[in-house]
Amino acid sequence: MSWVTAANAALLTDLYELTMAASYHSRDMRTEATFDLFVRELPARRNFLVVCGVEQALQYLSELHFDDDALTYLRSLGMFRSSFLDYLADLRFSGEVWAMSEGEVAFAREPLMRVTAPLIEAQIVETFLLNCVTFQTMVASKAARVSLAAGATKFFDFSLRRDHGADAGLKAARASFIAGASATSNVLAGKMFGIPVSGTMAHSYVMAFPTEEDAFRAYAHDFPEQAVLLIDTFDVAQGAERAVSVARELASEGITLRGVRIDSGDLPRLARRVRDILDEAGFSELQIILSGDLDEYRVKEMLDAGVPVDVFGIGTQMGTSADSPFLGGVYKLVAEGGVPKVKLSTGKVTLPGLKQIYRSYDGDHIAHDLIALEGETVDETVPLLRRVMHQGRRVSESEPLNVVRERCLSSLARLPDPLRELTESSDYPVHLSSELSALAKKAEEGLVVQSG
C-alpha cells in the first residue's frame, strides 16, 4: 500500500513544476522570488473563508527533500540532466513564509500565504501548498457555516467514509474541528490531532443480533458509559420504545444510556415523536442525535422549526463541501529580484509586489480589510499576515489545535450579520491602498514587468 510520507512528498507535485525548475537551473536563474497563494473568487453563497492547512504546509516545507528513491525515479524518466538531479539531492527549503493565522476569516484576493525563496524552491512547492491549504480552507469554511447554523447545538464530523481519500479524511476532521465540530468519528485523527472521538453503532450491528433489544442490551453492557443506540434500523418509534425498555432494565445495574440516534426518514417528525416517547417514559436526559446527509441548510431549518435535537452528525456534505467542492486557489509570482511582477490575463489579473493585509473593526465586528504594499504606512492597526518561517526554519512552535479553534470561533463571532447569512451573498469590503492601487495601475499600463 502506498502513502504520501515525508520521504516522498517532494514528488507530490505537478510535472511542470519540475520541468520549469530544471529550466531555471540550466539558465542559472536563482534570484529571489515571491509568490502569493490566494483565492480569486468566493464560491456561490460563500461570504468568507476560514484559513486552514498552514500547519501541514509548514511541516512540508520544513521537511522538503528528494531522497534517493525519488531521484532514481526522476532519472528513469529520461527528462532531467544529471546536474539538475544533483541539485535536487541537496535541495532544502531556505525561504521565508508569511501567512494568515489558521482559523482566521479571509476573503477573495487576499494572500493566505506568501512565499519568498530562490526561484526554484518557490516554484517547486506550488502544487503541494495549493493542495494542502485550499482543500483544508474549503472544508473549514464549510464547517464554519455548519457552526453558524448550529449555534449552541453540538455537531460531530462523521465524514471519513465519504471523504476523497485517506489524507483528505484526516485533514477534513482537523479542519472541521477548527471550525466548530465538537468531535470526529475518525480515530486516527483523534490520535494525531487530539480531537475528541465519538461514535455509536451501525445498522449492521443491530441486524447481527436476534432482536433489536438484544443489540441495544449488548452494546450498553459493553460500553456502559457511552452507549448511544441507533433506533432507525426497522421502525423508529418501536426502536425508541425498545431503547426505553432496555434503559429501564439497565438502570437497575447502574448503567445509564447517553442517547439515541436517528439516521434516516423524516428527521423533524421522527425526532419529535422520539422526544415524546423518551420524556413520557421519564428519560428526558437521553440525548437525540440526528444524522443522514445533513448540511448547514437542513441544520438551520430544523433548529428554526424547534426540532428537539442535542447533536448533529454531519458527514458527506461537510467533508466534501458538497455544494462547492473546490476553491479557485492560485499561487502567483508577484515579485522577482526585487521587481514587482503582474499577470494581466483576462479574468486572472494579479496584484503586484509584496503585500500585507490590515483589518479594521467597528465595535465587536470586522468592518473592512485593506491590502497594502509591505512597508506602506496605513492607518489600520491589525496586520493579518505574520512571518511563520525564516531562512527555512519555523519561527515558532505549532499552535495547540484548541487555540486555533478558539481563534476561529472568535473570528466567526465577529462577522457582521450579512456575512453570517447562509443563502444570500454579501460582499465584504476589501480595499487596495493608494500605493498598491498606483502600482497596479502602472502594471495595467505595461510599466511593471509582467509574469505568467
C-alpha positions in Angstrom: 0.0 0.0 0.0 1.4 3.4 -1.0 1.0 6.6 1.1 2.3 10.1 1.0 5.1 10.4 3.5 7.8 13.0 4.4 10.2 10.9 2.4 8.2 11.1 -0.9 6.2 14.3 -0.5 8.6 16.2 -2.7 7.2 14.2 -5.7 3.7 15.1 -4.8 3.8 17.8 -7.4 2.8 18.5 -11.0 5.4 17.6 -13.5 5.6 21.1 -14.9 6.9 22.4 -11.5 10.0 20.2 -12.1 10.4 21.0 -15.8 10.3 24.7 -15.0 12.7 24.2 -12.2 15.1 22.3 -14.4 14.9 25.1 -17.0 15.6 27.7 -14.3 18.6 25.6 -13.2 20.0 25.2 -16.7 19.9 29.0 -17.1 21.2 29.7 -13.6 18.0 31.6 -12.7 18.5 31.8 -8.9 17.0 35.1 -8.0 14.7 35.5 -5.0 11.1 35.2 -6.0 7.8 35.9 -4.1 4.6 34.0 -4.7 1.2 34.8 -3.3 -1.3 32.0 -2.5 -4.9 33.3 -2.6 -8.4 32.5 -3.8 -9.6 34.6 -6.8 -13.3 34.5 -6.1 -15.5 33.1 -3.3 -17.8 30.3 -4.4 -21.5 30.9 -4.7 -23.2 31.6 -1.3 -19.9 31.8 0.4 -19.3 35.1 2.2 -16.0 34.3 3.8 -13.2 31.7 4.1 -11.6 30.2 7.1 -7.9 29.8 6.7 -6.7 26.3 7.3 -3.8 24.0 6.4 -1.0 26.3 7.2 0.4 23.9 9.8 0.7 21.0 7.4 2.2 23.4 4.8 4.9 24.4 7.2 5.7 20.8 8.1 6.1 20.0 4.4 8.4 23.0 3.8 10.5 22.1 6.9 11.0 18.5 5.7 11.2 19.1 1.9 13.9 16.9 0.3 14.3 14.5 -2.6 15.6 11.2 -1.3 17.5 8.5 -3.3 14.3 6.8 -4.3 12.8 10.0 -5.7 15.9 10.8 -7.6 16.1 7.3 -9.1 12.5 7.7 -10.3 13.2 11.1 -11.8 16.3 9.8 -13.5 14.3 6.9 -15.0 12.0 9.5 -16.8 14.9 10.4 -19.0 13.9 14.1 -18.9 16.3 15.7 -16.5 20.1 16.4 -16.6 22.3 14.9 -14.0 23.4 18.4 -12.9 19.7 19.2 -12.0 19.2 15.9 -10.2 22.4 16.6 -8.2 21.0 20.0 -7.3 17.7 18.4 -6.1 19.7 15.9 -4.0 20.9 18.8 -1.9 17.7 20.9 -2.0 16.2 22.1 1.2 13.7 24.9 1.5 15.6 28.0 2.7 13.0 30.7 2.2 10.7 32.9 4.2 6.9 32.4 4.6 4.3 34.8 5.8 0.7 33.5 6.4 -2.6 34.4 7.9 -3.2 32.5 11.1 -5.2 29.3 10.9 -8.8 29.8 12.0 -8.9 33.5 10.8 -11.5 34.5 8.4 -10.3 35.7 5.0 -11.7 36.9 1.7 -11.1 36.8 -2.1 -7.8 38.2 -3.4 -6.2 38.3 0.0 -2.9 36.4 0.2 -3.4 33.5 2.6 0.3 32.7 2.3 3.3 34.5 0.9 6.4 32.5 0.0 9.8 34.2 -0.7 12.7 31.9 -1.7 15.2 31.3 -4.5 13.1 30.9 -7.7 13.5 27.1 -8.0 12.5 26.4 -4.4 9.5 28.8 -4.5 8.3 27.1 -7.8 8.6 23.5 -6.8 6.4 23.9 -3.7 3.5 25.4 -5.6 1.4 22.3 -6.1 1.6 20.9 -2.6 0.9 24.2 -1.0 -2.2 24.7 -3.1 -3.4 21.2 -2.4 -2.8 21.5 1.3 -4.1 25.0 2.0 -7.0 25.3 -0.4 -8.5 21.9 0.5 -8.5 22.5 4.2 -9.6 26.0 3.8 -12.6 24.8 1.7 -13.6 22.2 4.4 -13.1 24.6 7.3 -15.2 27.2 5.5 -18.0 24.7 5.0 -17.8 23.5 8.6 -17.9 27.1 9.8 -21.2 27.5 8.0 -22.5 24.5 9.8 -21.2 26.0 13.1 -23.1 29.2 12.4 -26.3 27.3 11.6 -26.0 25.0 14.7 -25.3 27.8 17.2 -25.1 26.3 20.6 -26.1 22.8 19.4 -23.1 20.5 19.0 -22.2 18.8 15.8 -19.7 16.0 15.1 -17.7 15.1 12.0 -18.9 11.9 10.5 -17.4 12.4 7.1 -14.5 9.9 6.9 -16.1 7.2 4.8 -17.2 9.7 2.2 -14.1 11.9 2.1 -12.0 11.8 -1.0 -9.1 9.7 0.2 -7.3 8.8 3.5 -5.3 12.1 3.6 -8.5 14.1 2.9 -10.2 12.3 5.7 -7.6 13.3 8.2 -7.4 16.9 7.0 -11.2 17.2 6.9 -11.5 16.1 10.5 -8.9 18.6 11.6 -10.5 21.4 9.6 -14.0 20.6 10.8 -12.8 20.6 14.5 -11.1 24.0 14.0 -14.3 25.4 12.6 -16.5 24.2 15.4 -17.1 20.4 15.3 -17.0 19.0 18.8 -15.7 15.6 17.9 -14.9 13.3 15.0 -15.6 9.6 14.2 -12.1 9.4 12.7 -10.0 7.5 15.2 -6.7 8.3 13.5 -7.5 12.0 13.5 -8.2 11.7 17.2 -4.8 10.2 17.8 -2.9 12.5 15.5 -4.5 15.8 16.5 -6.0 15.2 19.9 -9.6 15.7 18.6 -12.3 14.0 20.8 -13.7 10.9 19.1 -17.3 9.8 19.1 -19.3 7.0 17.5 -22.4 4.9 18.1 -23.2 1.8 16.1 -24.2 0.8 12.6 -27.4 -0.8 11.3 -25.4 -4.0 10.7 -24.6 -4.3 14.4 -28.4 -4.2 15.2 -29.1 -6.7 12.5 -26.4 -9.1 13.7 -28.4 -9.8 16.9 -31.6 -11.9 17.2 -33.6 -8.8 18.2 -33.2 -5.1 18.4 -33.4 -5.3 22.2 -30.5 -7.8 22.2 -28.3 -5.5 20.2 -29.2 -2.5 22.5 -28.6 -4.5 25.6 -25.3 -5.9 24.4 -23.9 -2.6 23.4 -24.9 -0.9 26.6 -23.2 -3.6 28.6 -20.0 -3.4 26.5 -19.9 0.4 26.6 -21.8 1.4 29.7 -20.5 4.9 29.9 -21.1 6.0 26.3 -24.0 3.9 24.9 -25.9 5.7 22.1 -28.4 3.4 20.4 -29.2 3.6 16.7 -33.0 3.2 16.6 -34.0 3.5 12.9 -32.9 0.1 11.6 -36.5 -1.1 11.5 -39.1 1.3 12.9 -38.1 4.4 14.7 -40.9 4.6 17.2 -40.6 1.0 18.1 -36.8 1.4 18.3 -37.4 4.3 20.8 -39.8 2.1 22.8 -37.2 -0.7 22.9 -34.5 1.7 23.9 -36.7 2.8 26.8 -37.3 -0.8 27.8 -33.6 -1.5 27.8 -32.8 1.7 29.6 -35.2 0.7 32.4 -33.7 -2.7 32.6 -30.1 -1.4 32.8 -30.9 1.3 35.3 -31.0 -1.3 38.0 -27.5 -2.3 37.1 -26.2 1.3 37.3 -25.9 1.7 33.5 -27.3 4.9 32.0 -27.8 5.3 28.3 -26.5 8.5 26.8 -28.9 8.8 23.9 -30.4 7.6 20.7 -29.5 8.3 17.1 -31.8 8.6 14.1 -30.1 8.3 10.7 -33.0 8.2 8.2 -36.5 9.3 7.4 -38.4 12.5 8.2 -36.0 13.6 10.8 -38.0 16.5 12.2 -41.2 14.4 12.6 -39.3 11.4 14.0 -37.2 13.5 16.4 -40.4 15.0 17.9 -42.0 11.6 18.2 -38.9 10.1 19.9 -38.6 13.0 22.3 -42.2 12.5 23.4 -41.6 8.7 23.9 -38.4 9.4 25.9 -39.9 12.2 28.0 -43.1 10.3 28.8 -41.0 7.3 30.0 -39.1 9.6 32.3 -35.9 9.7 30.2 -35.7 13.3 29.4 -32.0 13.3 29.9 -31.4 11.0 26.9 -30.0 12.9 24.0 -31.2 12.7 20.4 -28.5 12.6 17.8 -29.6 13.3 14.2 -27.6 12.3 11.1 -28.1 11.4 7.5 -26.9 13.7 4.7 -27.2 16.8 6.7 -25.7 20.2 5.9 -26.0 23.8 7.2 -29.2 24.4 5.5 -31.0 21.4 7.0 -29.5 22.1 10.4 -30.7 25.7 10.4 -34.2 24.7 9.1 -34.6 22.1 11.9 -33.4 24.4 14.6 -35.6 27.3 13.4 -38.5 24.9 13.5 -37.8 23.9 17.1 -36.9 20.3 16.3 -35.6 18.6 19.5 -32.0 17.6 18.8 -28.9 17.6 21.0 -26.2 16.7 18.5 -26.0 16.7 14.7 -23.7 14.2 12.9 -22.5 15.8 9.7 -20.8 13.7 7.1 -20.7 13.8 3.3 -21.9 17.3 2.9 -19.2 18.8 5.2 -16.2 16.6 4.5 -16.5 17.1 0.7 -18.0 20.6 0.8 -20.6 19.1 -1.5 -22.3 22.2 -2.7 -19.0 23.8 -3.5 -16.3 21.1 -3.7 -13.3 23.2 -4.7 -11.8 26.6 -4.2 -10.2 28.5 -7.0 -6.9 28.8 -5.2 -3.9 30.1 -7.1 -0.2 30.6 -6.5 1.2 33.5 -8.5 4.5 35.2 -8.9 4.3 38.8 -7.6 8.0 39.8 -7.3 11.3 38.6 -8.6 14.7 40.0 -7.8 13.0 43.0 -6.1 11.0 43.8 -9.2 7.2 43.6 -8.9 5.6 41.1 -11.3 2.0 41.0 -12.6 -0.3 38.8 -14.6 -2.7 40.5 -16.9 -4.6 37.6 -18.4 -8.3 38.2 -18.9 -10.1 37.4 -15.7 -6.9 36.5 -14.0 -5.2 39.8 -13.2 -2.9 39.7 -10.1 -1.8 42.3 -7.6 2.0 43.0 -7.9 4.5 43.3 -5.1 4.9 42.1 -1.5 1.8 42.9 0.4 0.3 43.0 3.9 -3.4 42.8 4.9 -4.8 45.1 7.5 -8.2 44.6 9.2 -10.4 47.3 10.8 -13.2 46.8 13.3 -16.5 48.5 14.0 -17.0 47.7 17.7 -17.1 43.9 18.0 -17.4 43.2 14.3 -15.0 43.4 11.4 -15.6 46.4 9.1 -13.2 46.2 6.2 -9.8 44.9 5.1 -7.0 46.8 3.3 -4.4 45.2 1.1 -1.3 47.3 1.1 2.3 47.1 -0.1 4.6 45.8 2.5 6.1 48.7 4.5 3.4 51.1 3.4 2.2 53.4 6.1 -1.5 52.8 6.8 -4.0 53.8 9.5 -5.2 50.3 10.1 -3.6 48.7 13.1 -4.2 44.9 12.8 -1.9 43.2 10.3 -3.1 39.7 9.3 0.0 38.2 7.7 2.6 37.1 10.1 6.1 35.6 9.5 6.0 31.9 10.2 9.2 30.8 8.5 12.6 32.5 8.2 15.6 31.0 6.3 13.8 27.7 6.0 13.0 27.4 9.7 9.8 27.9 11.6 9.9 31.0 13.8 7.6 29.5 16.5 6.2 26.1 17.7 3.0 24.6 16.4 -0.1 26.1 17.9 -2.3 23.8 20.0 -5.4 22.9 18.0 -7.7 24.2 20.7 -6.0 27.7 20.3 -6.7 27.6 16.6 -10.3 26.5 17.2 -10.9 29.4 19.7 -9.5 31.8 17.1 -11.9 30.5 14.5 -14.9 30.7 16.8 -13.9 34.2 17.8 -13.5 35.2 14.2 -16.9 33.8 13.3 -18.4 35.8 16.2 -17.0 39.0 14.8 -18.6 38.5 11.4 -21.3 41.1 10.7 -24.8 39.7 10.2 -24.9 39.9 6.4 -21.8 37.7 6.2 -23.4 35.1 8.5 -26.2 34.5 6.0 -26.2 31.0 4.5 -28.3 31.6 1.4 -27.5 35.2 0.4 -24.2 36.5 -0.9 -22.9 39.6 0.7 -19.7 41.5 -0.3 -17.2 42.3 2.4 -15.2 45.5 1.6 -11.6 44.7 0.7 -9.8 47.8 -0.4 -6.5 48.4 -2.1 -4.1 51.0 -0.6 -3.1 54.1 -2.5 0.4 52.8 -3.3 -0.8 49.3 -4.3 -3.5 50.9 -6.5 -0.9 53.1 -8.1 1.4 50.1 -8.7 -1.5 48.0 -10.1 -2.4 50.8 -12.5 1.2 51.0 -13.7 1.0 47.3 -14.3 -2.1 47.7 -16.5 -0.3 50.3 -18.5 2.7 48.0 -19.0 5.0 49.9 -16.8 5.6 46.8 -14.5 7.1 43.6 -15.6 4.5 41.0 -16.5 4.6 37.4 -15.4 2.8 34.2 -16.5 
